[in-house]
């Protein structure tokens, strides 16, 4: 949907993972509002993709043939379904300025926004729109913003390699928002809540409306800053033996005190928090070589 007046080009994805449908439902609600005039696009443009991964969506599974949100890039010779879909999504991202990618998660926890790195000229994820991306993330609705994903995916690969697993490429950690940054734009992922929680749809819809308002695509009051807690992922706990498990029913983003037991090894060794922090992406059913959880700390980053 495009307006006559110039403005930002926003792209909104739902169902990059086929079992994460809150974004799909929210996008259809937003489309209905646009068609009725309740959301009138006055400047710039917005492109909605309710179902980014049709095969996985039809199957009601996270993946079609593999995780679409890993190693996402344009491929001259696509070899699987996600390669072919990925080429189409990458072409769309090249034609837009900003990405809003709507997801959900299987564990318990509060909605949050995944943010990219600070401005940098490094080799892992060079970036130059950190201020604009941070301001965007801060108004989408969730009170929690998390950053440090790609650096700690690289850390995850290093820890696995130290325990004898084949080291995979760090490109496996690059998904939609990483690609969007790589082609000159910026974008965030909103994890809207638990997969089947009806409130996750409302979180996704509010993120869409807030994005349109913040960017000036619609004539609405600019949304207020919603973020209250910014967390940086700094480490990962790995499942190295059958029987390694989290010590308790952790929620994503749950605070943990220094010295508190996070997990137990199969041999009885206790894994304790090295300092006050947060549990990120707890995995209640890990396999060997998978993460038990990531560990985050309060960030001094200002959005």
Long-range contacts (C-beta under 8 A, 24 or more apart in sequence): 1-34, 1-41, 1-45, 1-46, 1-47, 1-48, 2-41, 2-44, 2-45, 3-41, 3-42, 3-43, 3-44, 3-45, 3-217, 5-42, 5-43, 5-44, 6-43, 6-44, 7-42, 7-43, 7-44, 7-45, 7-215, 7-216, 7-217, 8-44, 8-97, 8-98, 8-215, 8-216, 8-217, 9-44, 9-45, 9-46, 9-47, 9-95, 9-96, 9-97, 9-98, 10-44, 10-45, 10-46, 10-47, 10-96, 10-97, 10-98, 10-99, 10-100, 10-211, 10-212, 10-215, 10-217, 11-46, 11-47, 11-49, 11-92, 11-93, 11-96, 11-98, 11-99, 11-100, 11-187, 12-46, 12-47, 12-48, 12-49, 12-99, 12-100, 12-101, 12-102, 12-208, 12-211, 13-49, 13-52, 13-89, 13-99, 13-100, 13-101, 13-102, 13-176, 14-48, 14-49, 14-50, 14-51, 14-52, 14-102, 14-204, 15-50, 15-51, 15-52, 15-53, 15-56, 15-57, 16-52, 16-53, 16-68, 16-69, 16-101, 16-103, 16-175, 16-176, 17-53, 17-56, 17-62, 17-63, 17-67, 17-68, 17-69, 17-103, 18-53, 18-55, 18-56, 18-57, 18-58, 18-59, 18-60, 18-61, 18-62, 18-63, 18-64, 19-56, 19-60, 19-61, 19-62, 19-195, 20-62, 20-102, 20-103, 20-104, 20-105, 20-195, 21-57, 21-104, 21-195, 22-102, 22-104, 22-192, 22-193, 22-195, 22-200, 22-201, 22-203, 22-204, 23-50, 23-101, 23-102, 23-103, 23-104, 23-192, 23-204, 24-50, 24-51, 24-57, 25-201, 25-204, 26-102, 26-192, 26-201, 26-202, 26-204, 26-205, 26-207, 26-208, 27-102, 27-204, 27-208, 29-201, 29-205, 30-205, 30-208, 30-209, 39-209, 39-212, 39-218, 40-218, 40-219, 41-212, 41-217, 41-218, 42-216, 42-217, 42-218, 42-219, 43-216, 43-217, 44-215, 44-216, 44-217, 45-217, 46-212, 46-217, 47-92, 47-96, 49-89, 49-92, 52-85, 52-89, 52-176, 53-82, 53-85, 54-85, 55-81, 55-85, 68-175, 69-175, 69-176, 70-172, 70-173, 70-174, 70-175, 71-169, 71-171, 71-172, 71-174, 72-174, 72-175, 72-176, 72-178, 72-179, 73-171, 73-174, 73-179, 89-176, 90-179, 90-183, 93-176, 93-179, 93-180, 93-183, 93-185, 93-187, 94-183, 96-180, 96-185, 97-185, 97-186, 98-136, 98-180, 98-185, 98-186, 98-187, 98-211, 98-215, 99-176, 99-177, 99-180, 99-185, 99-186, 99-187, 99-188, 100-140, 100-187, 100-188, 100-190, 100-207, 100-208, 100-211, 101-176, 101-177, 101-187, 101-188, 101-189, 101-190, 102-189, 102-190, 102-192, 102-204, 102-207, 102-208, 103-189, 103-190, 103-191, 103-192, 104-191, 104-192, 104-193, 104-194, 104-195, 104-197, 104-200, 105-191, 105-193, 105-194, 105-195, 105-252, 105-281, 106-194, 106-195, 107-194, 107-250, 107-251, 107-252, 107-281, 107-282, 107-283, 107-284, 108-194, 108-249, 108-251, 108-252, 109-193, 109-194, 109-251, 109-252, 109-253, 109-254, 110-142, 110-143, 110-144, 110-193, 110-251, 110-252, 110-253, 111-141, 111-142, 111-144, 111-190, 111-191, 111-192, 111-193, 111-200, 111-203, 112-142, 112-144, 112-145, 112-146, 112-190, 112-191, 112-252, 112-253, 113-137, 113-140, 113-142, 113-144, 113-145, 113-146, 113-188, 113-189, 113-190, 113-191, 113-227, 114-145, 114-146, 114-147, 114-149, 114-177, 114-188, 114-189, 114-190, 114-191, 115-145, 115-146, 115-147, 115-188, 115-303, 116-147, 116-177, 116-178, 116-181, 116-186, 116-187, 116-188, 117-147, 117-150, 117-151, 118-301, 124-150, 124-151, 124-154, 124-170, 125-150, 125-178, 125-181, 125-182, 127-181, 127-186, 129-181, 129-185, 129-186, 132-186, 133-186, 133-187, 133-188, 134-301, 134-302, 134-303, 135-214, 135-303, 136-186, 136-188, 136-211, 136-214, 136-215, 137-188, 137-227, 137-303, 138-225, 138-226, 138-227, 138-303, 139-210, 139-214, 139-222, 139-223, 139-224, 139-225, 139-226, 140-188, 140-190, 140-206, 140-207, 140-210, 140-211, 140-223, 140-226, 141-190, 141-203, 141-206, 141-207, 141-210, 141-223, 141-226, 142-190, 142-191, 142-192, 142-203, 142-207, 142-226, 142-227, 143-226, 143-227, 143-228, 143-229, 144-227, 144-228, 144-229, 144-230, 144-231, 144-253, 145-227, 145-229, 145-230, 145-231, 145-303, 146-230, 146-231, 146-232, 146-233, 146-253, 146-280, 146-296, 147-230, 147-231, 147-232, 147-233, 147-299, 147-301, 148-232, 148-233, 148-234, 148-296, 149-173, 149-233, 150-174, 150-178, 151-233, 152-233, 152-234, 152-235, 152-236, 152-294, 155-235, 155-236, 156-236, 156-238, 156-291, 159-236, 159-238, 160-238, 160-289, 163-238, 163-240, 163-289, 165-289, 191-252, 225-303, 227-303, 229-253, 229-298, 230-298, 230-299, 230-301, 230-303, 231-278, 231-280, 231-296, 231-297, 231-298, 231-299, 232-296, 232-297, 232-298, 232-299, 232-301, 233-280, 233-294, 233-295, 233-296, 234-277, 234-295, 234-296, 234-297, 235-274, 235-294, 235-295, 236-291, 236-293, 236-294, 236-295, 237-262, 237-263, 237-271, 237-291, 237-292, 237-293, 237-294, 237-295, 238-289, 238-290, 238-291, 238-292, 239-283, 239-286, 239-287, 239-288, 239-289, 239-290, 239-291, 239-292, 240-265, 240-288, 240-289, 241-265, 241-266, 241-267, 241-288, 242-266, 242-288, 244-286, 244-288, 244-292, 245-284, 245-286, 245-292, 246-282, 246-283, 246-284, 246-292, 246-293, 247-271, 249-284, 250-279, 250-282, 250-293, 251-279, 251-282, 252-279, 252-280, 252-281, 252-282, 253-278, 253-279, 253-280, 254-278, 254-279, 254-282, 262-292, 262-293, 262-295, 263-292, 263-293
